[in-house]
Amino acid sequence: MQTSTEPTTNRAATAAARAQLMLQRTELRDSMDHRMAEASTMRSDVSDGHGETEHLVVAEQHDHAARLDAITRAALADVDAAIDRIDSGTYGRCIECGDEIPAERLEILPATPVCVQCQATHERA
């Protein structure tokens, strides 16, 4: 006998989404840890005798790493927010309009907080 009002298929889909989100979280954290470890030993492989060229290459590498870290932190925040929505029972509902997010969208983008219509509205703005 079911004790929850949530259909079994929804519970199974939510459990699968949680597993996928947890895996994404681990991968994102590992990626950041790896870049941090590399950053501590980052140096330029350019050694043409001209310090300015090497300095520019190193600066570009640092800028690239900083951008990747910002993107990774944003993705990690999205994943954590989706896990929080699962925990609070609001996962699968658009945070903007409250409509149900189609299962197909959640399968492709498990961390998405919005439905297609609200996403389109954000992109046009």
N, C-alpha and C positions, 0 to 999 in steps of 0.2 A: 504494500500500500504506500502511495506517495504521501509524504508529509508536507511537501512544498507545493505551492500553486504554480510554480514554474514548470513548464513541460520538460520531460526528460531530454528531448532533443536540444532545447535551449541550454540546459545544464551541461550537456555534453559539449556543445559548441563553445560555451563559456569556459569550460575546463580546458578545451583545446586552445582557445585564445590565450588563456593564462599561461599555458605551457610555452606557446610560441613567444609571448611577451617576455617571459622569464629568460628564454634563450636569447632573445634580442638584447635584453638588459645585460646579460653576461657577455655577449659578443661586443657590445658597445663599451662596456667597462674594460674588457681585455684590450680593445683597440686603443682606448685612451691610455691605459697603463703602458702598452707597448710604445706608443708615441712619446710618452713622458720619459721612458727609459732611453729611447733613441735621442731625445732632445738633450739629455744630460751628456751625451757623447757626440752630439752633432758637430760636425766640422765640414768644411768644404773639401772636396776632392780636387778643387782647382788649385794648382800650384804653379802659376806661370811667372812667379817672381814679382808680380805686380800686386801688392797688397790691396789696392782698391778693388780690383776685379774679384778677388777672393772675398773681400768684405761684402760686396754686393750680392754674391751668391749666397753667403751665409745669411744675410738679411732677408733675402727672398725665401730661403728655406724656413726661417723662423716665422715669416709672415704666412707662408703656406701652412705650417703646423698650427699656428694660432687660429686660422680659419677652419681647419679640420677639427680642432678641439671645440670651437664654438658650435659647429654643425653637430658634432657628436653629443655635446652637452644638451643641445636643444632636442635631439632625438631621444636621448636618455630621459629628459623631462617629460616628453610625450609618452614614452613607454611607462614611466612611473605613474603618470596621471591616469593612463588606461587601467593599470593594475588597481589604482585607488578606486576607479569607477566600478571595477569588478567587485572589489571588497564592499563598496557601498550599495551595490545592487543597481547601479544606473548604467552599467556598461551596455552598449548597443542602442542607447538613446542619444539623440543629438543634443549637445549641450546648449545649442542656440534656440532651436524650435521645439525640442522635446519629442519629435517624431522618431520612429524606429529607424535605425540605420540598417539597410539591407544586409543580409548575411553575406552575400557575395562581396560587398565592399569591405566588411570586417575581415573576411578571409584574406583579402589582398592587402588591406591596410589595418591590421588589428589595433593599432594605436590611435586611429582616427577618432576625433571627438565629435565630428560633424557629419551630417548627411550630405549628399551630392548637391542638393539645392543650396544649402547654406555655404558649402565650399565654393560654389560658383559665385555666390554673392560676394564672398570675401575676395575672390580673385578679381572681380570686376571693380572693386573699390580701390 
